């Protein structure tokens, strides 16, 4: 196993788009660790001095691309379409600056745009020793950082906005992907071509006003491993839970997709009928809204590992991990 260090700079960052035609900035072997840095948004332009006028200018300049600074793509030698890439989050060290942004209501972003006509940009300085953030006087909260964007290159040619998540993963905003968790992605192009970024210091399920406590990482350590199995979309594991991820145009559609995928996980893992797996879902699985703000919305289904005794979400994985 080799550890590779990848800085965040003009050579290594793509802003707002993913594309199977992007040349890899790094090539690794399966099982290698990448210690990478990430930017903020719009070419790492977000600083504590940024104003709403600056936001409007940068968003217009980069449109129609998304805002996210993505480190990559990183190629994994031997990865082929149909393979499964396991992305283990080994550790994450934040930079000190963070922010939260809601856009003016007439733009239609966030869950309640009609309720909040004015946009709002608030900057925060993180206490990395805590690690905590003071959100306002008397309100200090512990941080739970994770990468909001982990995705491989989509199969379809051309540039794809970084905003909507999809089968390739991407802007999932799944708060469960803290250190110790693993995201599984279906490889769609040779080399997989992984992008990482959109680090969040803290997020509530739903991410309702458009953004979380948005941050960046001086070090995001990922182990990239090709594993046996087949997947139609992203799935995840945490130390305590198995997670399926449903995406759709509506929360109802996303909830159905997350549940269908969990039915498949339970049916395959326990070797029971889909009907029995569906009943077990109703008794043991929790649904949660992942995010409501990325055009394609998300719902994730969570099954505690100790309830049914299932070890993995990917068929073909060995029980010892």
C-alpha contacts under 8 A as a table, 3 or more apart, distances in Angstrom:
res1	aa1	res2	aa2	distance
1	X	31	X	5.99
1	X	32	X	4.99
1	X	33	X	7.25
2	X	31	X	7.95
2	X	32	X	5.00
2	X	33	X	6.18
3	X	32	X	5.96
3	X	33	X	4.58
3	X	34	X	5.63
3	X	35	X	6.95
4	X	32	X	7.65
4	X	33	X	6.21
4	X	34	X	4.74
4	X	35	X	5.95
5	X	34	X	5.95
5	X	35	X	4.77
5	X	36	X	5.77
6	X	12	X	7.63
6	X	26	X	7.91
6	X	34	X	7.00
6	X	35	X	6.10
6	X	36	X	4.47
6	X	37	X	6.44
7	X	12	X	7.03
7	X	36	X	5.73
7	X	37	X	5.10
7	X	38	X	7.56
8	X	11	X	7.83
8	X	12	X	5.77
8	X	13	X	6.09
8	X	36	X	7.24
8	X	37	X	5.06
8	X	38	X	5.33
8	X	39	X	6.24
8	X	71	X	6.42
9	X	12	X	5.41
9	X	13	X	5.91
10	X	13	X	5.65
10	X	43	X	7.91
11	X	25	X	7.45
12	X	25	X	5.91
12	X	71	X	5.58
12	X	72	X	5.68
12	X	73	X	7.88
13	X	38	X	7.96
13	X	39	X	7.75
13	X	43	X	7.69
13	X	69	X	6.13
13	X	70	X	5.35
13	X	71	X	4.54
13	X	72	X	6.10
14	X	17	X	6.71
14	X	18	X	7.56
14	X	69	X	5.93
14	X	70	X	5.19
14	X	71	X	6.41
14	X	72	X	6.92
15	X	41	X	7.34
15	X	42	X	6.18
15	X	43	X	6.32
15	X	65	X	7.56
15	X	66	X	7.16
15	X	67	X	6.52
15	X	68	X	5.57
15	X	69	X	4.46
15	X	70	X	5.92
16	X	42	X	7.65
16	X	62	X	7.78
16	X	65	X	4.64
16	X	66	X	3.84
16	X	67	X	5.06
16	X	68	X	5.00
16	X	69	X	6.40
16	X	70	X	7.44
16	X	161	X	5.79
16	X	162	X	4.97
16	X	163	X	7.51
17	X	65	X	5.94
17	X	66	X	6.54
17	X	159	X	5.87
17	X	160	X	5.23
17	X	161	X	4.55
17	X	162	X	4.89
18	X	22	X	7.64
18	X	153	X	6.21
18	X	154	X	7.66
18	X	159	X	5.78
18	X	160	X	5.29
18	X	161	X	6.61
18	X	162	X	6.38
18	X	195	X	7.75
19	X	22	X	5.56
19	X	153	X	5.89
19	X	154	X	6.94
19	X	157	X	6.83
19	X	158	X	5.73
19	X	159	X	4.80
19	X	160	X	6.24
20	X	153	X	5.14
20	X	154	X	6.40
20	X	155	X	7.00
20	X	156	X	7.71
20	X	157	X	6.26
20	X	158	X	7.17
20	X	159	X	7.98
20	X	189	X	7.05
20	X	193	X	7.41
21	X	157	X	7.43
21	X	158	X	7.39
22	X	73	X	7.09
23	X	73	X	7.18
24	X	27	X	6.72
24	X	72	X	6.60
24	X	73	X	4.91
24	X	74	X	5.32
24	X	75	X	5.78
24	X	193	X	6.77
25	X	72	X	5.86
25	X	73	X	5.94
25	X	74	X	5.99
25	X	75	X	7.91
26	X	72	X	7.45
26	X	73	X	7.23
26	X	74	X	5.00
26	X	75	X	6.23
27	X	74	X	5.80
27	X	75	X	4.59
27	X	76	X	5.80
27	X	77	X	6.72
28	X	32	X	6.25
28	X	74	X	7.43
28	X	75	X	6.25
28	X	76	X	5.04
28	X	77	X	6.07
29	X	32	X	5.61
29	X	76	X	5.58
29	X	77	X	5.27
29	X	78	X	7.90
30	X	76	X	6.15
30	X	77	X	6.76
30	X	78	X	7.94
30	X	224	X	5.93
30	X	225	X	4.54
30	X	226	X	5.73
31	X	223	X	6.13
31	X	224	X	5.40
31	X	225	X	4.53
31	X	226	X	7.48
32	X	223	X	5.72
32	X	224	X	5.90
32	X	225	X	7.21
33	X	221	X	6.72
33	X	222	X	5.51
33	X	223	X	4.24
33	X	224	X	6.36
34	X	220	X	7.87
34	X	221	X	5.67
34	X	222	X	5.30
34	X	223	X	6.34
34	X	224	X	7.73
35	X	219	X	5.90
35	X	220	X	5.55
35	X	221	X	4.35
35	X	222	X	6.50
36	X	71	X	7.54
36	X	218	X	7.39
36	X	219	X	5.42
36	X	220	X	5.18
36	X	221	X	6.37
37	X	71	X	7.34
37	X	216	X	7.76
37	X	217	X	5.37
37	X	218	X	4.75
37	X	219	X	4.97
37	X	220	X	6.06
38	X	69	X	7.06
38	X	70	X	6.85
38	X	71	X	5.98
38	X	196	X	7.59
38	X	197	X	5.66
38	X	198	X	7.73
38	X	199	X	7.62
38	X	216	X	5.52
38	X	217	X	5.17
38	X	218	X	6.66
38	X	219	X	7.70
38	X	220	X	7.73
39	X	43	X	7.07
39	X	44	X	4.82
39	X	69	X	5.42
39	X	70	X	7.27
39	X	71	X	7.77
39	X	197	X	7.19
39	X	198	X	7.85
39	X	216	X	5.51
39	X	217	X	7.19
40	X	43	X	7.24
40	X	44	X	4.63
40	X	45	X	6.85
40	X	46	X	6.03
40	X	68	X	6.85
40	X	69	X	5.85
40	X	198	X	6.88
40	X	199	X	7.95
40	X	214	X	7.77
40	X	215	X	6.41
40	X	216	X	5.51
41	X	44	X	5.00
41	X	45	X	6.05
41	X	46	X	6.19
41	X	67	X	5.15
41	X	68	X	4.86
41	X	69	X	5.06
42	X	45	X	5.65
42	X	46	X	7.61
42	X	58	X	6.55
42	X	59	X	7.63
42	X	62	X	7.04
42	X	67	X	5.36
42	X	68	X	6.59
42	X	69	X	6.38
43	X	69	X	6.18
44	X	69	X	6.80
46	X	49	X	7.94
46	X	50	X	6.06
47	X	50	X	5.49
47	X	97	X	7.24
48	X	97	X	6.90
48	X	123	X	5.90
48	X	124	X	7.77
50	X	54	X	5.97
50	X	55	X	7.30
51	X	54	X	5.08
51	X	55	X	6.41
51	X	121	X	7.07
52	X	55	X	4.91
52	X	56	X	6.28
52	X	119	X	7.55
52	X	120	X	7.28
52	X	121	X	6.37
53	X	56	X	5.17
53	X	57	X	6.27
54	X	57	X	5.07
54	X	58	X	6.13
55	X	58	X	5.25
55	X	59	X	5.96
56	X	59	X	5.26
56	X	60	X	6.13
57	X	60	X	5.31
57	X	61	X	6.16
58	X	61	X	5.01
58	X	62	X	6.21
59	X	62	X	5.40
59	X	63	X	6.00
59	X	67	X	6.96
60	X	63	X	5.25
62	X	65	X	5.73
62	X	66	X	7.35
62	X	67	X	7.34
63	X	66	X	6.92
64	X	161	X	7.60
65	X	161	X	5.29
65	X	162	X	7.08
66	X	161	X	5.49
66	X	162	X	5.19
66	X	163	X	5.50
67	X	162	X	7.59
67	X	163	X	7.86
68	X	162	X	6.60
68	X	163	X	7.85
68	X	197	X	7.08
68	X	198	X	5.96
69	X	197	X	6.18
69	X	198	X	6.82
70	X	149	X	7.90
70	X	195	X	5.80
70	X	196	X	5.30
70	X	197	X	4.73
70	X	198	X	7.21
71	X	195	X	5.65
71	X	196	X	5.31
71	X	197	X	6.16
72	X	193	X	7.50
72	X	194	X	6.36
72	X	195	X	4.75
72	X	196	X	6.74
73	X	152	X	7.97
73	X	153	X	7.98
73	X	193	X	4.85
73	X	194	X	4.94
73	X	195	X	4.89
74	X	191	X	7.99
74	X	192	X	7.74
74	X	193	X	4.91
74	X	194	X	4.91
74	X	195	X	6.64
75	X	191	X	4.60
75	X	192	X	5.84
75	X	193	X	4.56
75	X	194	X	6.57
76	X	79	X	5.76
76	X	191	X	4.82
76	X	192	X	6.16
76	X	193	X	7.02
76	X	224	X	7.58
77	X	191	X	5.73
78	X	190	X	7.51
78	X	191	X	6.38
79	X	83	X	6.49
79	X	187	X	7.07
79	X	189	X	7.82
79	X	190	X	5.59
79	X	191	X	4.66
79	X	192	X	5.77
79	X	226	X	7.05
80	X	83	X	5.72
80	X	187	X	6.42
80	X	188	X	7.08
80	X	189	X	6.09
80	X	190	X	4.60
80	X	191	X	6.33
80	X	192	X	6.95
81	X	186	X	7.58
81	X	187	X	4.97
81	X	188	X	4.36
81	X	189	X	5.13
81	X	190	X	6.18
81	X	192	X	7.69
82	X	186	X	6.32
82	X	187	X	5.66
82	X	188	X	6.49
82	X	230	X	6.56
82	X	231	X	7.72
83	X	186	X	6.08
83	X	187	X	5.23
83	X	188	X	7.92
83	X	226	X	6.96
83	X	227	X	7.36
83	X	228	X	7.22
83	X	229	X	7.06
83	X	230	X	6.57
84	X	184	X	6.50
84	X	185	X	5.67
84	X	186	X	4.79
84	X	187	X	5.63
84	X	226	X	5.74
84	X	227	X	5.61
84	X	228	X	6.65
84	X	229	X	6.36
84	X	230	X	6.36
84	X	231	X	6.83
85	X	184	X	5.64
85	X	185	X	5.23
85	X	186	X	6.40
85	X	187	X	6.35
85	X	192	X	7.61
85	X	224	X	6.73
85	X	225	X	5.72
85	X	226	X	4.71
85	X	227	X	6.30
86	X	182	X	6.45
86	X	183	X	5.85
86	X	184	X	4.59
86	X	185	X	6.58
86	X	223	X	7.76
86	X	224	X	5.80
86	X	225	X	5.10
86	X	226	X	6.10
86	X	227	X	6.60
87	X	182	X	5.44
87	X	183	X	5.12
87	X	184	X	6.21
87	X	185	X	7.83
87	X	222	X	6.25
87	X	223	X	5.78
87	X	224	X	4.98
87	X	225	X	6.73
88	X	179	X	7.97
88	X	180	X	7.08
88	X	181	X	5.98
88	X	182	X	4.25
88	X	183	X	6.46
88	X	222	X	5.38
88	X	223	X	5.02
88	X	224	X	6.63
89	X	92	X	7.75
89	X	177	X	7.15
89	X	178	X	6.67
89	X	179	X	4.87
89	X	180	X	5.80
89	X	181	X	5.63
89	X	182	X	6.05
89	X	220	X	7.66
89	X	221	X	6.21
89	X	222	X	4.91
89	X	223	X	6.83
90	X	179	X	5.12
90	X	180	X	5.79
90	X	181	X	7.73
90	X	220	X	7.77
90	X	221	X	5.26
90	X	222	X	5.63
90	X	223	X	7.00
91	X	178	X	7.94
91	X	179	X	4.99
91	X	180	X	7.60
91	X	219	X	7.67
91	X	220	X	5.93
91	X	221	X	5.11
91	X	222	X	7.42
92	X	145	X	7.07
92	X	146	X	7.22
92	X	179	X	6.80
92	X	217	X	6.74
92	X	218	X	7.97
92	X	219	X	5.63
92	X	220	X	4.47
92	X	221	X	6.26
93	X	217	X	5.59
93	X	218	X	5.77
93	X	219	X	5.01
93	X	220	X	6.41
94	X	128	X	7.21
94	X	145	X	7.79
94	X	201	X	7.49
94	X	215	X	7.04
94	X	216	X	5.89
94	X	217	X	4.33
94	X	218	X	5.77
94	X	219	X	7.07
95	X	98	X	7.98
95	X	126	X	7.87
95	X	128	X	8.00
95	X	215	X	7.00
95	X	216	X	5.73
95	X	217	X	5.40
95	X	218	X	5.74
96	X	125	X	5.52
96	X	126	X	4.88
96	X	127	X	7.04
96	X	128	X	6.83
96	X	215	X	7.96
97	X	123	X	7.35
97	X	124	X	6.01
97	X	125	X	4.94
97	X	126	X	6.15
97	X	215	X	6.43
97	X	216	X	7.82
98	X	123	X	5.95
98	X	124	X	5.07
98	X	125	X	6.19
98	X	126	X	6.84
98	X	201	X	7.61
98	X	213	X	6.15
98	X	214	X	5.25
98	X	215	X	4.51
98	X	216	X	7.57
99	X	121	X	7.09
99	X	122	X	5.51
99	X	123	X	4.32
99	X	124	X	5.59
99	X	212	X	7.97
99	X	213	X	5.60
99	X	214	X	5.16
99	X	215	X	6.76
100	X	120	X	7.91
100	X	121	X	5.83
100	X	122	X	5.37
100	X	123	X	6.67
100	X	211	X	5.89
100	X	212	X	6.00
100	X	213	X	5.35
100	X	214	X	6.01
101	X	119	X	7.46
101	X	120	X	5.71
101	X	121	X	4.56
101	X	122	X	6.60
101	X	209	X	7.61
101	X	210	X	7.02
101	X	211	X	5.83
101	X	212	X	7.99
102	X	109	X	7.74
102	X	110	X	7.22
102	X	119	X	5.20
102	X	120	X	5.22
102	X	121	X	6.58
102	X	209	X	5.61
102	X	210	X	5.86
102	X	211	X	6.86
103	X	107	X	6.94
103	X	109	X	6.56
103	X	110	X	7.90
103	X	118	X	7.17
103	X	119	X	4.28
103	X	120	X	6.57
103	X	210	X	7.83
104	X	107	X	5.91
104	X	108	X	7.76
104	X	109	X	7.92
104	X	113	X	7.36
104	X	116	X	7.08
104	X	117	X	5.31
104	X	118	X	4.63
104	X	119	X	4.00
104	X	120	X	7.70
105	X	108	X	5.53
105	X	109	X	6.81
105	X	112	X	7.83
105	X	113	X	4.16
105	X	114	X	5.62
105	X	115	X	7.29
105	X	116	X	5.48
105	X	117	X	4.29
105	X	118	X	6.28
105	X	119	X	6.95
106	X	113	X	6.86
106	X	114	X	7.28
106	X	117	X	6.62
107	X	113	X	7.61
108	X	113	X	5.38
108	X	114	X	7.70
109	X	112	X	7.84
109	X	113	X	5.97
109	X	209	X	7.66
109	X	210	X	6.40
109	X	293	X	6.73
110	X	113	X	5.80
110	X	208	X	5.66
110	X	209	X	4.54
110	X	210	X	4.53
110	X	292	X	7.36
110	X	293	X	5.35
111	X	208	X	5.25
111	X	209	X	6.12
111	X	210	X	7.48
111	X	292	X	6.57
111	X	293	X	6.64
112	X	115	X	5.43
112	X	116	X	6.80
112	X	208	X	7.73
112	X	209	X	7.24
113	X	116	X	5.46
113	X	117	X	6.80
114	X	117	X	6.46
116	X	119	X	7.38
124	X	133	X	7.35
124	X	134	X	7.54
124	X	135	X	7.33
125	X	133	X	7.01
125	X	134	X	7.94
126	X	131	X	7.38
126	X	132	X	6.23
126	X	133	X	5.01
126	X	134	X	7.57
127	X	130	X	5.57
127	X	131	X	5.42
127	X	132	X	5.19
127	X	133	X	5.94
128	X	131	X	4.47
128	X	132	X	6.63
129	X	132	X	7.64
130	X	142	X	7.31
131	X	142	X	6.06
131	X	143	X	5.76
132	X	140	X	6.56
132	X	141	X	5.45
132	X	142	X	4.35
132	X	143	X	5.14
133	X	140	X	5.53
133	X	141	X	5.51
133	X	142	X	6.55
133	X	143	X	6.76
134	X	137	X	7.03
134	X	138	X	7.60
134	X	139	X	5.69
134	X	140	X	4.12
134	X	141	X	6.39
135	X	139	X	5.66
135	X	140	X	6.04
135	X	141	X	7.42
136	X	139	X	5.31
136	X	140	X	7.35
137	X	140	X	7.90
143	X	201	X	5.69
143	X	202	X	5.50
144	X	178	X	6.82
144	X	201	X	5.80
144	X	202	X	5.24
144	X	203	X	7.86
145	X	178	X	6.07
145	X	199	X	7.05
145	X	200	X	5.43
145	X	201	X	4.08
145	X	202	X	5.70
146	X	175	X	6.48
146	X	176	X	7.67
146	X	177	X	5.58
146	X	178	X	4.69
146	X	179	X	7.22
146	X	199	X	5.81
146	X	200	X	5.58
146	X	201	X	6.69
146	X	202	X	7.87
147	X	150	X	6.72
147	X	173	X	7.55
147	X	177	X	7.00
147	X	178	X	7.64
147	X	196	X	7.03
147	X	197	X	5.86
147	X	198	X	5.86
147	X	199	X	4.29
147	X	200	X	6.18
148	X	170	X	7.97
148	X	171	X	5.85
148	X	172	X	6.05
148	X	173	X	4.24
148	X	174	X	6.45
148	X	175	X	7.51
148	X	197	X	6.54
148	X	198	X	4.92
148	X	199	X	5.36
148	X	200	X	6.22
149	X	169	X	7.71
149	X	170	X	4.91
149	X	171	X	4.33
149	X	172	X	6.06
149	X	173	X	6.59
149	X	195	X	7.49
149	X	196	X	5.43
149	X	197	X	5.10
149	X	198	X	5.37
149	X	199	X	7.32
150	X	169	X	6.24
150	X	170	X	4.94
150	X	171	X	6.74
150	X	172	X	7.48
150	X	194	X	7.12
150	X	195	X	5.86
150	X	196	X	4.72
150	X	197	X	6.82
151	X	168	X	5.52
151	X	169	X	4.46
151	X	170	X	3.96
151	X	171	X	7.46
151	X	185	X	7.34
151	X	194	X	5.59
151	X	195	X	5.43
151	X	196	X	6.76
152	X	168	X	5.37
152	X	169	X	6.74
152	X	170	X	7.12
152	X	185	X	7.26
152	X	187	X	6.76
152	X	188	X	7.41
152	X	192	X	5.60
152	X	193	X	5.20
152	X	194	X	4.28
152	X	195	X	6.12
153	X	168	X	6.50
153	X	188	X	6.80
153	X	189	X	6.75
153	X	192	X	6.46
153	X	193	X	5.45
153	X	194	X	6.54
153	X	195	X	7.68
154	X	157	X	7.52
154	X	167	X	7.75
154	X	168	X	5.55
154	X	188	X	6.04
154	X	189	X	7.23
155	X	188	X	5.06
155	X	189	X	5.91
161	X	164	X	6.90
162	X	165	X	7.51
162	X	170	X	6.91
162	X	171	X	6.57
163	X	170	X	7.99
163	X	171	X	6.02
163	X	294	X	5.75
163	X	295	X	7.69
164	X	170	X	7.46
164	X	171	X	6.19
164	X	294	X	5.20
164	X	295	X	5.97
164	X	296	X	5.36
165	X	168	X	7.33
165	X	169	X	5.61
165	X	170	X	4.89
165	X	171	X	4.76
165	X	172	X	5.53
165	X	247	X	7.64
165	X	294	X	7.46
165	X	296	X	6.49
166	X	169	X	5.24
166	X	170	X	6.62
166	X	233	X	7.68
166	X	247	X	7.04
166	X	296	X	7.89
167	X	185	X	7.96
167	X	186	X	7.46
167	X	232	X	6.93
167	X	233	X	4.62
167	X	234	X	6.44
168	X	185	X	6.50
168	X	186	X	6.64
168	X	187	X	7.54
168	X	188	X	7.41
168	X	233	X	6.85
168	X	234	X	7.11
169	X	172	X	6.27
169	X	185	X	6.55
169	X	233	X	7.30
169	X	234	X	5.77
170	X	195	X	7.79
171	X	198	X	7.81
171	X	294	X	7.83
172	X	290	X	7.64
172	X	291	X	7.72
172	X	298	X	7.41
173	X	290	X	6.66
173	X	291	X	6.52
174	X	177	X	6.09
174	X	205	X	7.92
174	X	290	X	5.80
174	X	291	X	7.75
175	X	178	X	6.94
175	X	202	X	7.93
175	X	203	X	6.43
175	X	204	X	7.49
175	X	205	X	7.07
175	X	290	X	7.62
176	X	181	X	7.36
176	X	238	X	7.00
177	X	180	X	7.78
177	X	181	X	5.32
177	X	182	X	6.89
177	X	183	X	7.35
177	X	236	X	7.87
177	X	238	X	7.24
178	X	181	X	5.85
180	X	238	X	6.49
180	X	239	X	6.50
181	X	236	X	7.31
181	X	237	X	5.65
181	X	238	X	4.32
181	X	239	X	6.47
182	X	236	X	5.56
182	X	237	X	5.24
182	X	238	X	6.47
183	X	234	X	6.96
183	X	235	X	6.00
183	X	236	X	4.39
183	X	237	X	6.59
184	X	234	X	5.54
184	X	235	X	5.24
184	X	236	X	5.78
184	X	314	X	7.83
185	X	231	X	7.28
185	X	233	X	6.47
185	X	234	X	4.84
185	X	235	X	6.94
186	X	230	X	7.23
186	X	231	X	5.45
186	X	232	X	6.46
186	X	233	X	6.10
186	X	234	X	6.77
187	X	190	X	7.73
187	X	192	X	5.19
188	X	192	X	6.39
189	X	192	X	5.38
189	X	193	X	7.46
190	X	193	X	7.72
197	X	216	X	7.67
198	X	214	X	7.31
198	X	215	X	7.33
198	X	216	X	7.01
199	X	214	X	6.39
199	X	215	X	5.37
199	X	216	X	5.20
199	X	217	X	6.69
200	X	203	X	6.67
200	X	212	X	6.25
200	X	213	X	5.62
200	X	214	X	4.77
200	X	215	X	5.32
200	X	216	X	7.31
201	X	212	X	7.72
201	X	213	X	5.42
201	X	214	X	6.22
201	X	215	X	5.87
202	X	212	X	6.32
202	X	213	X	5.19
202	X	214	X	7.67
203	X	207	X	6.33
203	X	212	X	4.92
203	X	213	X	6.26
204	X	207	X	5.64
204	X	212	X	7.39
205	X	288	X	7.12
205	X	289	X	5.73
205	X	290	X	5.16
205	X	291	X	6.24
206	X	289	X	5.39
206	X	290	X	5.15
206	X	291	X	3.85
206	X	292	X	5.32
206	X	293	X	7.70
207	X	210	X	5.92
207	X	211	X	5.90
207	X	212	X	5.84
207	X	290	X	7.65
207	X	291	X	5.36
207	X	292	X	6.65
207	X	293	X	7.01
208	X	211	X	7.32
208	X	291	X	7.18
208	X	292	X	6.34
208	X	293	X	6.73
209	X	212	X	7.94
209	X	293	X	7.76
210	X	293	X	5.53
210	X	294	X	7.99
211	X	214	X	6.72
217	X	220	X	6.11
227	X	317	X	7.01
228	X	315	X	7.66
228	X	316	X	5.49
228	X	317	X	6.07
229	X	314	X	6.01
229	X	315	X	5.22
229	X	316	X	4.91
229	X	317	X	6.80
230	X	314	X	7.15
230	X	315	X	6.87
231	X	234	X	7.26
231	X	314	X	7.25
233	X	245	X	7.79
234	X	244	X	7.22
234	X	245	X	6.29
235	X	243	X	5.90
235	X	244	X	4.79
235	X	245	X	5.85
235	X	313	X	6.73
235	X	314	X	7.83
236	X	242	X	6.25
236	X	243	X	4.91
236	X	244	X	6.37
236	X	245	X	7.83
236	X	313	X	7.00
237	X	240	X	7.81
237	X	241	X	5.91
237	X	242	X	4.69
237	X	243	X	5.76
237	X	312	X	7.20
237	X	313	X	7.02
238	X	241	X	5.11
238	X	242	X	6.43
238	X	243	X	7.76
240	X	304	X	5.81
240	X	305	X	5.68
240	X	306	X	7.73
241	X	302	X	6.09
241	X	303	X	5.34
241	X	304	X	4.33
241	X	305	X	5.05
242	X	302	X	5.75
242	X	303	X	5.17
242	X	304	X	6.40
242	X	305	X	6.32
242	X	312	X	6.91
242	X	313	X	6.17
243	X	262	X	7.76
243	X	300	X	6.51
243	X	301	X	5.53
243	X	302	X	4.73
243	X	303	X	6.52
243	X	313	X	7.37
244	X	258	X	5.50
244	X	259	X	7.64
244	X	261	X	6.15
244	X	262	X	5.84
244	X	300	X	5.59
244	X	301	X	5.22
244	X	302	X	6.82
244	X	313	X	7.84
245	X	257	X	7.54
245	X	258	X	5.05
245	X	261	X	7.73
245	X	298	X	7.04
245	X	299	X	6.15
245	X	300	X	4.46
245	X	301	X	6.51
246	X	253	X	7.85
246	X	254	X	4.49
246	X	255	X	5.97
246	X	256	X	7.17
246	X	257	X	4.59
246	X	258	X	3.82
246	X	259	X	7.53
246	X	261	X	7.77
246	X	298	X	5.63
246	X	299	X	5.16
246	X	300	X	5.79
246	X	301	X	7.87
247	X	253	X	7.16
247	X	254	X	4.34
247	X	255	X	7.71
247	X	257	X	6.64
247	X	258	X	7.44
247	X	296	X	6.32
247	X	297	X	5.67
247	X	298	X	4.60
247	X	299	X	6.53
248	X	251	X	6.76
248	X	252	X	7.96
248	X	253	X	5.21
248	X	254	X	4.54
248	X	257	X	7.79
248	X	296	X	5.39
248	X	297	X	5.59
248	X	298	X	6.64
249	X	253	X	6.67
249	X	254	X	7.33
249	X	295	X	6.97
249	X	296	X	5.18
249	X	297	X	6.10
250	X	253	X	5.25
250	X	254	X	6.27
250	X	296	X	7.54
250	X	297	X	6.32
251	X	254	X	4.95
251	X	255	X	5.93
251	X	289	X	7.73
251	X	292	X	7.82
251	X	297	X	6.32
251	X	298	X	6.71
251	X	299	X	6.76
252	X	255	X	5.11
252	X	256	X	6.22
253	X	256	X	5.17
253	X	257	X	6.26
254	X	257	X	5.09
254	X	258	X	6.17
254	X	297	X	6.78
254	X	298	X	5.57
254	X	299	X	5.38
255	X	258	X	5.17
255	X	259	X	6.11
255	X	287	X	7.29
255	X	298	X	7.69
255	X	299	X	5.34
255	X	300	X	7.23
255	X	301	X	7.95
256	X	259	X	5.14
256	X	260	X	6.02
257	X	260	X	5.09
257	X	261	X	6.19
258	X	261	X	5.26
258	X	262	X	6.26
258	X	299	X	6.41
258	X	300	X	5.70
258	X	301	X	5.68
259	X	262	X	5.01
259	X	263	X	6.10
259	X	281	X	7.59
259	X	301	X	6.42
260	X	263	X	5.08
260	X	264	X	6.40
261	X	264	X	5.04
261	X	265	X	6.30
262	X	265	X	4.87
262	X	266	X	6.16
262	X	281	X	7.32
262	X	301	X	6.87
263	X	266	X	5.30
263	X	267	X	5.96
263	X	274	X	6.35
263	X	277	X	5.24
263	X	278	X	5.48
263	X	281	X	6.73
264	X	267	X	5.11
264	X	268	X	6.02
264	X	274	X	7.09
264	X	277	X	7.60
265	X	268	X	5.39
265	X	269	X	5.90
265	X	313	X	5.91
265	X	314	X	7.53
265	X	315	X	7.74
266	X	269	X	5.04
266	X	270	X	5.79
266	X	271	X	7.65
266	X	272	X	7.61
266	X	277	X	5.58
266	X	310	X	7.80
267	X	270	X	5.56
267	X	271	X	5.26
267	X	272	X	4.87
267	X	273	X	5.85
267	X	274	X	5.66
267	X	276	X	7.69
267	X	277	X	5.30
268	X	271	X	5.02
268	X	272	X	7.03
268	X	315	X	7.00
269	X	310	X	6.36
269	X	312	X	7.98
269	X	315	X	7.32
270	X	310	X	7.56
272	X	276	X	6.31
272	X	277	X	6.54
273	X	276	X	5.29
273	X	277	X	6.23
274	X	277	X	4.91
274	X	278	X	5.96
275	X	278	X	5.12
275	X	279	X	6.43
276	X	279	X	5.10
276	X	280	X	6.21
277	X	280	X	4.98
277	X	281	X	6.15
278	X	281	X	5.06
278	X	282	X	6.50
279	X	282	X	5.17
279	X	283	X	6.55
280	X	283	X	5.14
280	X	284	X	5.93
280	X	285	X	7.62
281	X	284	X	5.30
281	X	285	X	4.91
282	X	285	X	6.20
284	X	303	X	6.53
284	X	304	X	7.89
284	X	307	X	7.32
285	X	301	X	6.39
285	X	302	X	5.52
285	X	303	X	4.88
285	X	304	X	7.66
286	X	301	X	5.59
286	X	302	X	5.15
286	X	303	X	6.68
287	X	299	X	6.78
287	X	300	X	5.75
287	X	301	X	4.50
287	X	302	X	6.37
288	X	299	X	5.63
288	X	300	X	5.44
288	X	301	X	6.45
288	X	302	X	7.90
289	X	292	X	7.40
289	X	298	X	6.19
289	X	299	X	4.40
289	X	300	X	6.38
290	X	297	X	7.61
290	X	298	X	4.95
290	X	299	X	4.86
290	X	300	X	6.02
291	X	294	X	7.18
291	X	297	X	5.80
291	X	298	X	5.28
291	X	299	X	7.15
292	X	295	X	7.50
292	X	296	X	7.79
292	X	297	X	4.94
292	X	298	X	6.59
293	X	296	X	7.62
293	X	297	X	6.52
294	X	297	X	5.94
303	X	307	X	7.51
304	X	307	X	5.65
304	X	308	X	7.76
305	X	308	X	6.55
305	X	309	X	5.72
305	X	310	X	5.84
305	X	311	X	6.71
306	X	309	X	5.13
306	X	310	X	7.49
311	X	319	X	5.84
312	X	315	X	7.43
312	X	317	X	6.60
312	X	319	X	7.21
312	X	321	X	7.83
314	X	317	X	5.88
317	X	321	X	6.74
318	X	321	X	5.61
